[in-house]
């Protein structure tokens, strides 16, 4: 909005200078004079912070860019069930991969600051929002993604004495009710060789890289996400997941990486950046239900001895709180009709250090006052709580065409 305001005021001032010399026009000219001083300061600051032998600051500061973007998210959710009395361990995995988020939009701005708008081209891909800014020595990215999906790949493995008993079971299908997944990504980085190396040259074309150069980068990332499948149509999955119905994670990462701009010929640039990050703060909060049934069956228990369930005391007639589920019988699944559940206190844990990864690739070509660019970024985040593990992969690819004004 600031850039649009500056642009409109500048155009209005040019008209006033050419057609009017009244006191009101003089006042407007005075204001526009101060405005030009601000613009001149921004322009000089942009040139002062870079080495002109390596980085060229274009004379025309305005840019209008048309963008097409594809965003992909992949979530792996794994739960383990331990049966120590039998030396047996079962692991099952749900993999969720929602439709790709395709959008088309534009960006308009002055130097490194501007506004953007995009329109989603497909349904059921969730909501996606992003903001980014890149300067000579810094970069900033913010992404928000929220979606739900019931399409999943189910995999089950059974281990006895530490060895896989049979071939894994793998099925494509749907869970009874969609899972909701939300992720927030906030990243900032510092470029040590900002006078000769520019991320902006490859990712938003506010400057042009003239010679090949590289730099060490230091980065800080804040990541938070939630994984929620609390609908009781998913009761079986919650039951075998120890009552887990929702997981929230907050993670702070620091990293040190390296980026390099290759300029094989004038106007053309290839950028690659890799930054491993280590989570120094990793809080996992798990929300759970408790149930009147359980998967674990004691050999001495007879399900018929439990009698009726008392919803007020949360006990069966025999005084026990969980009735074992009889699997493999003709009435298999009928217990779901009698399944009752209630909230219990959430569990909060601070897990061990996690290693994540930030990868970026950018290609751009500049000619006259036009440019075209291709950018891609990949991030992965993972967290673990007891026998529960969640891995989230977030990536996008974007192609852009722009002009300088």
C-alpha positions as a printed NumPy array, in Angstrom:
array([[  0.   ,   0.   ,   0.   ],
       [  2.889,   2.366,   0.802],
       [  4.424,   1.666,  -2.62 ],
       [  1.106,   2.313,  -4.403],
       [  0.705,   5.555,  -2.457],
       [  4.211,   6.714,  -3.367],
       [  3.641,   5.889,  -7.015],
       [  0.315,   7.756,  -7.199],
       [  1.684,  10.804,  -5.375],
       [  4.66 ,  10.923,  -7.693],
       [  2.408,  10.862, -10.762],
       [  0.102,  13.516,  -9.288],
       [  3.061,  15.746,  -8.531],
       [  4.289,  15.574, -12.098],
       [  0.87 ,  16.705, -13.32 ],
       [  0.738,  19.582, -10.824],
       [  4.215,  20.782, -11.812],
       [  3.216,  20.961, -15.475],
       [ -0.225,  22.652, -15.235],
       [ -0.415,  24.714, -12.036],
       [  1.709,  27.214, -10.125],
       [ -0.873,  28.188,  -7.465],
       [ -0.033,  28.225,  -3.704],
       [ -1.769,  24.842,  -3.297],
       [  0.414,  23.433,  -6.048],
       [  3.477,  24.906,  -4.329],
       [  2.468,  23.133,  -1.116],
       [  2.031,  19.85 ,  -2.985],
       [  5.378,  20.368,  -4.68 ],
       [  7.025,  20.933,  -1.304],
       [  5.554,  17.704,  -0.004],
       [  6.633,  15.839,  -3.125],
       [ 10.082,  17.33 ,  -2.713],
       [ 10.37 ,  15.705,   0.696],
       [  9.009,  12.53 ,  -0.814],
       [ 11.731,  12.594,  -3.468],
       [ 14.299,  13.01 ,  -0.694],
       [ 13.036,   9.798,   0.904],
       [ 13.219,   8.005,  -2.435],
       [ 16.728,   9.314,  -3.047],
       [ 17.784,   8.103,   0.4  ],
       [ 16.432,   4.614,  -0.29 ],
       [ 18.165,   4.553,  -3.671],
       [ 21.503,   5.727,  -2.306],
       [ 21.288,   3.303,   0.63 ],
       [ 20.671,   0.44 ,  -1.79 ],
       [ 23.792,   1.346,  -3.778],
       [ 25.95 ,   2.208,  -0.774],
       [ 25.649,  -1.264,   0.764],
       [ 26.872,  -3.236,  -2.263],
       [ 30.014,  -3.537,  -4.363],
       [ 29.012,  -2.343,  -7.887],
       [ 31.565,  -4.694,  -9.463],
       [ 29.48 ,  -7.646,  -8.17 ],
       [ 25.966,  -6.302,  -7.658],
       [ 24.136,  -3.88 ,  -9.93 ],
       [ 21.286,  -1.761,  -8.558],
       [ 18.894,  -1.041, -11.484],
       [ 18.164,   2.587, -12.304],
       [ 14.43 ,   1.927, -12.508],
       [ 13.269,   1.161,  -8.956],
       [  9.684,  -0.005,  -9.585],
       [  8.882,  -3.618, -10.393],
       [  5.662,  -5.369, -11.401],
       [  5.801,  -9.182, -11.377],
       [  3.374, -11.884, -12.5  ],
       [  3.78 , -15.171, -10.572],
       [  2.612, -18.768, -10.812],
       [  3.24 , -20.999,  -7.799],
       [  2.899, -24.669,  -6.839],
       [  3.008, -25.614,  -3.14 ],
       [  3.298, -29.182,  -1.801],
       [  2.913, -30.461,   1.76 ],
       [  3.536, -34.036,   2.888],
       [  2.827, -35.276,   6.438],
       [  3.898, -38.627,   7.938],
       [  2.28 , -39.63 ,  11.234],
       [  3.682, -42.725,  12.99 ],
       [  2.513, -44.447,  16.185],
       [  4.045, -47.454,  17.951],
       [  2.416, -50.059,  20.21 ],
       [  4.682, -51.972,  22.58 ],
       [  3.778, -55.438,  23.968],
       [  6.764, -56.208,  26.246],
       [  5.283, -59.429,  27.627],
       [  5.374, -60.885,  24.118],
       [  8.568, -59.078,  22.96 ],
       [  6.398, -57.638,  20.233],
       [  6.208, -54.151,  18.786],
       [  3.711, -52.879,  16.214],
       [  4.212, -49.692,  14.207],
       [  1.658, -48.059,  11.959],
       [  1.995, -45.011,   9.751],
       [ -0.447, -42.635,   8.074],
       [  0.858, -40.518,   5.228],
       [ -1.194, -37.501,   4.198],
       [ -0.518, -35.705,   0.952],
       [ -3.113, -33.027,   0.099],
       [ -3.59 , -31.694,  -3.431],
       [ -0.954, -29.31 ,  -4.682],
       [ -1.774, -25.686,  -3.992],
       [ -1.627, -23.857,  -7.346],
       [ -2.022, -20.092,  -7.502],
       [ -1.456, -17.162,  -9.818],
       [ -0.861, -13.602,  -8.692],
       [  1.2  , -10.439,  -8.955],
       [  3.737,  -8.469,  -6.942],
       [  4.31 ,  -4.714,  -7.23 ],
       [  6.781,  -2.616,  -5.323],
       [  9.639,  -0.162,  -4.991],
       [ 13.137,  -1.652,  -4.576],
       [ 12.823,  -4.449,  -2.027],
       [  9.407,  -3.466,  -0.613],
       [  6.037,  -4.2  ,  -2.151],
       [  2.656,  -5.86 ,  -1.988],
       [  1.309,  -9.023,  -3.581],
       [ -1.965, -10.791,  -4.273],
       [ -2.617, -14.319,  -5.49 ],
       [ -5.647, -16.414,  -6.427],
       [ -5.9  , -20.157,  -5.816],
       [ -6.573, -22.212,  -8.95 ],
       [ -7.715, -25.481,  -7.384],
       [-10.076, -26.621,  -4.657],
       [ -9.384, -28.666,  -1.517],
       [ -5.788, -27.461,  -1.346],
       [ -6.354, -25.468,   1.825],
       [ -5.333, -21.901,   2.526],
       [ -1.838, -20.586,   1.919],
       [ -0.394, -17.171,   2.753],
       [  3.177, -15.928,   2.438],
       [  5.226, -12.745,   2.862],
       [  8.91 , -12.28 ,   2.052],
       [ 11.497,  -9.51 ,   1.942],
       [ 15.146,  -9.577,   0.92 ],
       [ 17.817,  -6.911,   1.395],
       [ 21.558,  -6.681,   0.914],
       [ 22.392,  -8.429,   4.19 ],
       [ 19.13 ,  -9.955,   5.355],
       [ 16.181, -12.067,   4.261],
       [ 12.765, -12.691,   5.787],
       [ 10.095, -15.295,   4.973],
       [  6.684, -15.994,   6.487],
       [  4.374, -18.82 ,   5.383],
       [  1.023, -20.009,   6.711],
       [ -0.66 , -23.183,   5.462],
       [ -3.917, -24.786,   6.665],
       [ -5.659, -27.741,   5.051],
       [ -7.615, -30.916,   5.735],
       [ -7.573, -34.241,   3.942],
       [ -8.885, -37.766,   4.344],
       [ -6.746, -39.307,   1.59 ],
       [ -4.026, -41.395,   3.175],
       [ -1.581, -44.247,   2.728],
       [ -1.706, -46.692,   5.669],
       [  1.338, -48.831,   6.481],
       [  1.624, -51.361,   9.322],
       [  4.692, -53.291,  10.501],
       [  4.956, -56.003,  13.147],
       [  8.212, -56.741,  14.988],
       [  8.959, -59.781,  17.19 ],
       [ 12.222, -59.849,  19.178],
       [ 13.336, -56.789,  17.229],
       [ 12.853, -58.377,  13.797],
       [ 10.075, -57.74 ,  11.305],
       [  7.708, -60.702,  11.419],
       [  6.088, -60.35 ,   7.988],
       [  6.048, -58.051,   4.997],
       [  4.576, -54.628,   5.822],
       [  0.9  , -54.052,   5.103],
       [  0.378, -51.041,   2.832],
       [ -2.97 , -49.713,   1.65 ],
       [ -4.194, -46.554,  -0.067],
       [ -7.515, -45.296,   1.218],
       [ -9.375, -42.811,   3.36 ],
       [ -9.725, -42.256,   7.071],
       [-13.33 , -41.871,   8.294],
       [-13.013, -38.137,   9.002],
       [-10.464, -35.623,   7.649],
       [ -7.361, -34.651,   9.57 ],
       [ -6.661, -30.919,   9.94 ],
       [ -3.073, -29.738,   9.595],
       [ -1.84 , -26.198,  10.155],
       [  1.735, -24.937,   9.897],
       [  3.383, -21.545,  10.443],
       [  6.918, -20.884,   9.204],
       [  8.927, -17.763,  10.077],
       [ 12.53 , -17.443,   8.94 ],
       [ 15.179, -14.741,   8.951],
       [ 18.815, -14.911,   7.869],
       [ 21.913, -12.729,   7.763],
       [ 24.356, -12.613,   4.829],
       [ 27.976, -12.095,   5.895],
       [ 29.21 , -11.178,   2.406],
       [ 26.274,  -8.927,   1.572],
       [ 28.379,  -6.476,  -0.444],
       [ 29.188,  -9.075,  -3.105],
       [ 26.533, -11.769,  -2.72 ],
       [ 22.777, -11.208,  -2.974],
       [ 19.893, -13.619,  -2.387],
       [ 17.58 , -10.969,  -3.837],
       [ 19.229, -11.239,  -7.251],
       [ 17.883, -14.771,  -7.608],
       [ 14.599, -14.621,  -5.681],
       [ 12.989, -11.231,  -6.311],
       [ 15.304,  -9.527,  -8.842],
       [ 15.498,  -6.21 ,  -6.961],
       [ 19.214,  -6.232,  -7.87 ],
       [ 21.318,  -7.966, -10.539],
       [ 24.317, -10.165,  -9.745],
       [ 27.142,  -9.291, -12.159],
       [ 29.856, -11.716, -10.983],
       [ 29.811, -15.075,  -9.253],
       [ 30.079, -14.894,  -5.471],
       [ 29.13 , -16.812,  -2.346],
       [ 28.571, -16.2  ,   1.328],
       [ 28.089, -17.876,   4.68 ],
       [ 24.603, -17.284,   6.066],
       [ 23.289, -17.462,   9.63 ],
       [ 19.607, -18.188,  10.088],
       [ 16.902, -18.315,  12.742],
       [ 13.611, -20.149,  12.21 ],
       [ 10.413, -20.345,  14.225],
       [  8.078, -23.181,  13.297],
       [  4.785, -24.262,  14.783],
       [  2.172, -26.722,  13.602],
       [ -0.83 , -28.704,  14.737],
       [ -2.106, -32.113,  13.701],
       [ -5.755, -32.735,  14.633],
       [ -8.016, -35.714,  13.917],
       [-10.286, -35.47 ,  16.963],
       [-13.538, -36.483,  15.239],
       [-14.794, -39.673,  16.902],
       [-15.295, -41.281,  13.522],
       [-11.524, -41.727,  13.83 ],
       [-11.958, -43.419,  17.215],
       [-10.024, -46.535,  16.257],
       [ -6.949, -44.549,  15.2  ],
       [ -7.076, -42.511,  18.401],
       [ -7.438, -45.684,  20.449],
       [ -4.411, -47.404,  18.956],
       [ -2.563, -44.084,  19.26 ],
       [ -2.81 , -44.147,  23.072],
       [ -5.701, -41.673,  23.014],
       [ -3.815, -39.014,  21.054],
       [ -6.225, -36.741,  19.181],
       [ -4.209, -33.563,  18.601],
       [ -0.536, -32.629,  18.59 ],
       [  0.879, -29.086,  18.739],
       [  4.551, -28.329,  18.298],
       [  6.55 , -25.12 ,  18.76 ],
       [ 10.105, -25.203,  17.516],
       [ 12.917, -22.624,  17.366],
       [ 15.92 , -23.388,  15.166],
       [ 19.289, -21.823,  14.527],
       [ 21.501, -22.718,  11.607],
       [ 24.578, -21.902,   9.599],
       [ 24.634, -22.449,   5.858],
       [ 26.162, -21.362,   2.592],
       [ 24.77 , -19.804,  -0.567],
       [ 26.414, -19.294,  -3.956],
       [ 25.449, -17.234,  -7.017],
       [ 26.844, -18.565, -10.29 ],
       [ 26.841, -16.039, -13.148],
       [ 27.903, -17.905, -16.327],
       [ 27.1  , -14.908, -18.543],
       [ 25.679, -11.413, -18.17 ],
       [ 22.105, -11.282, -16.866],
       [ 21.879, -14.981, -15.974],
       [ 22.181, -16.306, -12.408],
       [ 21.879, -19.684, -10.678],
       [ 21.629, -19.676,  -6.887],
       [ 21.849, -22.632,  -4.498],
       [ 21.595, -22.389,  -0.732],
       [ 21.678, -25.086,   1.957],
       [ 21.259, -24.464,   5.675],
       [ 21.054, -27.265,   8.255],
       [ 19.317, -26.048,  11.392],
       [ 19.254, -27.374,  14.936],
       [ 16.198, -26.969,  17.148],
       [ 17.201, -25.324,  20.42 ],
       [ 13.601, -25.16 ,  21.649],
       [ 11.249, -28.022,  20.852],
       [  8.002, -28.16 ,  22.826],
       [  5.39 , -30.786,  22.025],
       [  1.908, -30.638,  23.544],
       [ -0.295, -33.712,  23.142],
       [ -4.058, -33.594,  23.704],
       [ -5.689, -36.911,  24.55 ],
       [ -8.954, -38.706,  25.181],
       [ -9.395, -41.52 ,  27.646],
       [-11.681, -44.409,  26.681],
       [-13.67 , -47.166,  28.312],
       [-11.973, -49.713,  26.03 ],
       [ -8.347, -50.706,  25.54 ],
       [ -6.404, -52.83 ,  23.077],
       [ -4.33 , -54.555,  25.732],
       [ -5.813, -57.844,  26.898],
       [ -4.52 , -59.589,  29.992],
       [ -4.567, -63.363,  29.625],
       [ -6.495, -63.625,  32.907],
       [ -9.198, -61.199,  31.771],
       [-12.522, -62.384,  30.41 ],
       [-14.349, -59.596,  28.536],
       [-17.657, -61.096,  29.592],
       [-16.894, -60.407,  33.279],
       [-16.911, -56.633,  32.856],
       [-20.672, -56.133,  32.92 ],
       [-22.082, -52.661,  32.229],
       [-20.289, -49.337,  31.942],
       [-20.944, -46.495,  34.418],
       [-20.451, -43.157,  32.668],
       [-20.385, -41.178,  35.934],
       [-17.656, -43.156,  37.693],
       [-15.863, -44.188,  34.474],
       [-15.768, -47.824,  35.63 ],
       [-17.226, -51.167,  34.6  ],
       [-19.262, -53.311,  36.984],
       [-16.151, -55.271,  37.966],
       [-14.407, -52.045,  39.048],
       [-11.983, -51.833,  36.136],
       [-11.668, -48.737,  33.978],
       [-10.828, -50.262,  30.584],
       [-12.412, -53.239,  28.924],
       [-10.187, -55.121,  26.464],
       [-11.246, -55.219,  22.831],
       [-11.906, -58.611,  21.316],
       [-10.333, -58.523,  17.878],
       [-10.901, -61.015,  15.12 ],
       [-14.363, -62.171,  16.205],
       [-17.641, -61.944,  14.297],
       [-18.692, -58.898,  16.293],
       [-15.411, -57.119,  15.557],
       [-16.039, -53.392,  15.462],
       [-19.264, -53.521,  17.471],
       [-17.376, -52.101,  20.452],
       [-17.231, -48.796,  18.584],
       [-20.953, -48.364,  19.244],
       [-20.321, -48.506,  23.017],
       [-17.128, -46.485,  22.945],
       [-17.165, -43.53 ,  25.317],
       [-14.476, -40.895,  25.635],
       [-13.585, -37.836,  27.692],
       [-10.817, -35.244,  27.822],
       [ -7.83 , -35.769,  30.074],
       [ -5.054, -33.353,  30.96 ],
       [ -2.786, -32.641,  27.971],
       [  0.835, -33.717,  28.168],
       [  3.634, -31.24 ,  27.509],
       [  7.169, -32.379,  26.81 ],
       [ 10.405, -30.782,  25.669],
       [ 11.983, -33.216,  23.278],
       [ 15.584, -33.707,  22.267],
       [ 17.404, -31.613,  19.679],
       [ 16.14 , -32.14 ,  16.135],
       [ 18.009, -31.591,  12.877],
       [ 16.011, -29.855,  10.123],
       [ 16.957, -28.637,   6.674],
       [ 16.369, -25.529,   4.541],
       [ 17.193, -25.888,   0.823],
       [ 16.672, -23.219,  -1.837],
       [ 17.277, -22.958,  -5.573],
       [ 16.827, -19.863,  -7.714],
       [ 17.395, -19.18 , -11.418],
       [ 16.877, -15.81 , -13.106],
       [ 17.589, -14.059, -16.377],
       [ 17.551, -10.27 , -16.9  ],
       [ 17.393,  -8.442, -20.224],
       [ 16.756,  -4.735, -20.785],
       [ 14.008,  -3.883, -18.258],
       [ 12.491,  -7.357, -18.099],
       [ 13.344, -10.507, -16.167],
       [ 12.15 , -14.06 , -15.638],
       [ 12.817, -16.218, -12.596],
       [ 12.314, -19.72 , -11.243],
       [ 12.539, -20.343,  -7.508],
       [ 12.12 , -23.422,  -5.324],
       [ 12.395, -24.033,  -1.585],
       [ 12.257, -27.181,   0.548],
       [ 11.872, -27.428,   4.321],
       [ 11.416, -30.396,   6.588],
       [ 10.443, -30.444,  10.254],
       [ 10.111, -33.406,  12.57 ],
       [  9.152, -34.006,  16.153],
       [  8.78 , -36.991,  18.452],
       [  6.9  , -37.754,  21.668],
       [  7.294, -41.251,  23.158],
       [  6.178, -43.659,  20.414],
       [  4.634, -40.893,  18.321],
       [  6.523, -39.263,  15.438],
       [  5.399, -36.634,  12.936],
       [  7.444, -35.513,   9.933],
       [  6.289, -32.584,   7.802],
       [  7.762, -31.706,   4.404],
       [  6.886, -28.32 ,   2.898],
       [  8.08 , -27.258,  -0.558],
       [  7.152, -24.85 ,  -3.324],
       [  8.173, -23.963,  -6.87 ],
       [  7.427, -20.602,  -8.466],
       [  7.922, -19.045, -11.876],
       [  7.799, -15.281, -12.31 ],
       [  7.937, -12.711, -15.103],
       [  8.445,  -9.033, -14.367],
       [  9.246,  -5.588, -15.722],
       [ 11.033,  -2.609, -14.201],
       [  9.376,   0.793, -14.421]])
